[in-house]
Amino acid sequence: MEKNNQNKIFDFNKFPAKEGLVIFPISMSRISNSQSGEKYFEFINQLTRKVSKGVVGVTFLYTDNLYEKYNQSPEISTNRSLGLILSHKNQFLKNVRIKSTFAENAFDFVVWMQLILNSEDFDNKLSEVKKFYKNDKNFKGYVEEDIKNSKRKSNEDYINFILEETLLAYLILKEETKVPNLYVNGRDKWRMICYPGKPNKSMIYFFQKNIFNLKSGNPYQNCHYDLEEKRLYDFDNIDLSTFKF
């Protein structure tokens, strides 16, 4: 870790001049407000300034099954989730058609379970993550801190919600999960997860520990981009014992 860059968070200038993927996880609790289709059209316009060369595809990842499985939005039933997802997708594409010259096939839309199915041995890996949570006091402490900061109730469901969310993000960025996008069609040389908010401390710690010893050619394999603050968090340059959000 380079000390002169330690705990310093910056924006980045340009995407690599190669084919790549931007992944937008959509929280079901925010899908109709701060993560609406209209808002994401604004985010897309913000990110296009960072494209110089190469082909960039965008995949929206809806967290429907994650929320339903762990009872994080009891008011959102399975049928309700589908309606919210379709409305979000249609609102976004309407903006693309009316207000831009973007290629519509650059955008793909997937649900949580699709990427779990695209991940090899996901259940066993999740079991290993749960063991790691049980045995590593630092990881457990960061999960509890994240729960406290989210102002949610600490219980088994929400802990498992965080663990599964963290694992899938890890597998996506380590290129262990196929992320559908017809525009790039499996040719991506880089992937970036972009979300309107900071990464959890527990996620940063989990990536740093790398319990599955995975490494990929993705230059953003240990990164998170905050769309709101326009900052790229490089987990390799963060010392959690001294870092302040």
N, C-alpha and C positions, 0 to 999 in steps of 0.2 A: 504494500500500500504506500503510495507516494504521500509523504506528510504534507507537502505544499498543496495538495488537492483534497486532503482528508476533511470530510464533513462539509465540503463546499459543493453547493448544488447550483448548476447552471442550466440555461436553455441550450439547445444545440442549433447549429446553423442550417444544415442540410441533411436530408436522408442520403444514405449511400447511393452511388450512381449504379445500382444494380436492382434486379427485381426483388421486391420485398412485400411484406404484409404488415398492415396496421390492424391490430385487434382492439375492438371496442367492447369491453364487458359492460352490459347494461343491468344495473340493479333494479329488480322489480319494484322496490320501494321508492325508486326515483324516476321510474320510466315515464311518468306523466308530468313531471315538473323539471327538475334540474338536469335530467337526462332525456328530455323529450326529443322527438325527431327533428323539431325546429332547432333546438339547441345544438344537435349534432351536425346539422347543416352549417351552422356557424363555426363549429370546431373544424369541419372539413375545409372550409375556406381559410381558416387560420393555418392549417397544416399544409395546404397546397403551396404556400410560399416556401416551403422547405424542400419541394421537389424540383430538382434541376435536371437530372437525367434518370433513365431507368423507368421501370414499370412498377407502380405501387397499387396493390389491391387493398381493399378494406373489408374486414369481416366483423359484423356485429354478433356478439355472443350474448344471448339472453339467458339470464340466470334463473329461469322459471323453476326447474326441477330442484335446484339448490334451495330456493326459498321454501318450496312446498315440502320437501323432504324433512327440513329441520324447523318447520312451523315458524318461519320468520315473518311471514305476512299472512296471518290467519284469515284476513279478510279477502285474500286473493285465492280463489279456488282454481283448480286446473282449467276449467272452462273460462274463468275470468282472465287467467294468464294469457290464454290464446288470443282473446279479444284485445288485450293490451299490446301484445306483440304485433299483431296484424295492424293495429292502428298506428303504432310507432313506425313500423316499416313503411306503411303507405304515406304517412306524413313526411317522412324523410325523402322518399322517392318523388313525391309531388314537388318538393322544393328543388330536387335535382333536375326534374324535367322542365320546370318553369323558370328557374332562376340561374341555371348554370349550363355549361357545355360539357359537363363531366360525362364520361362513358358509363352508362347505367350498369353495364355488366362488370364494372370494377368493384361493385358492392355485392357482398353476399351476406346472408342472414342465417344463423344457426342457433339451435337451442342447446342448453347445457348437456343433456344426455347424449347428443350427437358426438361431442368431443370426448366424453367418457368412453363411449363405444369405440372411438378412434384411438384410445389409449390402451396399450398392451398391459394386461394384468393390473388394472386400476384398483380393484378391490384389495388385492394383497399389498399394493403400495400404500393405500390408505391405512391399512392395518399397521404397517410399519411406521407411518407418520404418527398414529395414535400412541404407539409404544414409545416413540421418541418424545412425544408430549408428556407422557407419564413419567419418563425417566430423566428428562433434562429439565432441571429446575429453572434455567434461564429462559428456555423456550416457553415453559408454562407461565413464567412471570410476565413475559412479553404478551402472551395471549390474554392474560388477565388485565394487563394494562390497556391493551387495545379495546377490550370489552368495556372497561371503565370509561375510556375516552369516547366510545360510541354511545354511551349513556343507555346501554341495553342491559338487560338482566343476565347475570352470569349463570348459565346452566349448561347441562350436557348438550342440548340441542345447539346452542349458539357456539359452544366450543367446537363441536363437530362441523358446524357451518364454516368456521374460520379455517379449520384444518383441511377440509375438502377444497375450499376456495384457493387456499395456498398451494396445495398439491397440483391442481389443474393449471394454475398460472405457471408453476415451475415446469411442468411437462410441456406446456405450450412453448415457453421460451427456450427450453433445452431441445426443442424440435423432436420431441418424443411422441407428439400427438399430431395427426394430420388435421390441418385447419382448412376446411373447404373454401375455395375462392376460384371461380372459373376463369377470372381475368389473369391471374398469376399461374393457376393450374399446376401447383406443386413445384414450381421453379424458383420459389423464394429463397433468397440468399441471406435474408435478415428478417427478423420479426420484432415488433415493438408493441407492448401493451400500453394503451393510452386510456386514462381514466380521469374524470374531474375530481381529484382529491389526492391526498398523500398516501403512500403505501403504509400498511400496518408495520409496526416494529417487528412483530412476530414473523411477517413475511420476509423482511430483510434478514433477520437472524437465520431463518430456515434456508434461504438461498446461500448465505455465507457458510453454513455448516455442510450443505450439499450432501446429505446423508446417503444418497444413491450414487454419488461419485459420477454424476453425468456432466458431460462437457460437449458443447456443440460449436459450430462455426459461426453462430449468430453473434454479431458484435454487441447485441443488446440482451444477451442471455441472462444477465443479472441486473436488469434495469426496469424502471417504471417511469412513465411520463405523465406528469400532472398537467392536464389540459387547462385547469383553472389558473394555476400560477405559472404555467409555461416553464416548467423545470423538469429536467431529466435527473432522476435519482439513480446513481450508479452505486449499487450495493457494495461493490468492492472497495469503494472509497468512503465508506461510512463506518465510524467507530461508535457503536450503539451505547457504549458506556459514557460517552461525552456528547453525543449528537443531540441537538434540540430541534424539534420541528418548529 
